[in-house]
Amino acid sequence: MKRFLTTTALALTMGTAAIAQSESYDWSSTIEHSADQFYGSDLIGMRIYRAEQDYTTGDTITDGTEGEWDDIGEVNDLVINTDGQVDSVILGIGGFLGIGERDVAIKMSEIRVLTDQDDPDDRFLVVSASRADLETVPAYERHSMMDDDSMKAAPDDATDSAMTKDESTIAAMENAMRPNMEREGYNTVDMVSATSLDGLEGAPVYDVNDAHIGEISHVLIDGDTLTDAVIDVGGFLGMGEKPVALSFEQLQVLQNSNGGDLRVYVDMSEEELEAMPDYEG
């Protein structure tokens, strides 16, 4: 059985009750980890499966049971309510349905957390849904808190206007540096080694929040040097994707330590990439 785990120390419970503040709270008390808790970072990168059987969170399964399920996608992010509860899980879905991958959101209440009967720390995320149900799930549109007018500070001087969209895009492109992401089980590939990598074209691209934002459609090479990557970003159901080009100096390539899959990271958001000029090479 395979798990994807990282090391961020954010504990989440699967209950629904909000944690109330109390004047009598003992700030010096030690918080102990319990068997029904796990880390929020454990969810990021985990696979979600579709099962015919209607499980209940906390059920145990025997080794190999996941081989009978459909692997429908990977957890890219979590949606947290203001009361601190996990409302929804954002996952990249598509391969199972035979369509281009897209982000969708599924309520946490619909996801069952199962454990291996021989290893309680080995968890699996499962939904009970038909293939037809999953085909109707709409794409999830991300909303930044900074897009909310209540989060925006008014300018000190009425003559100080915000940068235009084009100026912001140019600034983002110029300031984008190669990320320095770390992911358990993955190693950074240097650009010399990357020239001989199989699977670089078609590799998924992520932002620094580990959200899937596109794929590399092809790479540009000058002699033996990788110069640029063309990233297909946006679109829906594999249609309407926008090709943009970024220098490999702005990309970080990670490869599974067993020589398997690749993940490419960029220090730009999906919105910033979509605002770039189309690549027309």
Secondary structure, DSSP 8 states (H G I E B T S, - for coil): ----------EEES--------TT--TT------TTEEEHHHHTT-EEEE-SS---TT-EE-TTGGGGSEEEEEEEEEEE-TTS-EEEEEEEE-GGGTS--EEEEEEGGG-EEEEETTEEEEEEEEE---HHHHHT--------GGGSGGG----SSTT-----HHHHHHHHHHH--------TTEEEE-HHHHTT-TT-TT-EEE-TT--EEEEEEEEEEETTEEEEEEEEE--BTTBS-EEEEEEGGGEEEEEETTS--EEEEESS-HHHHHTS-----
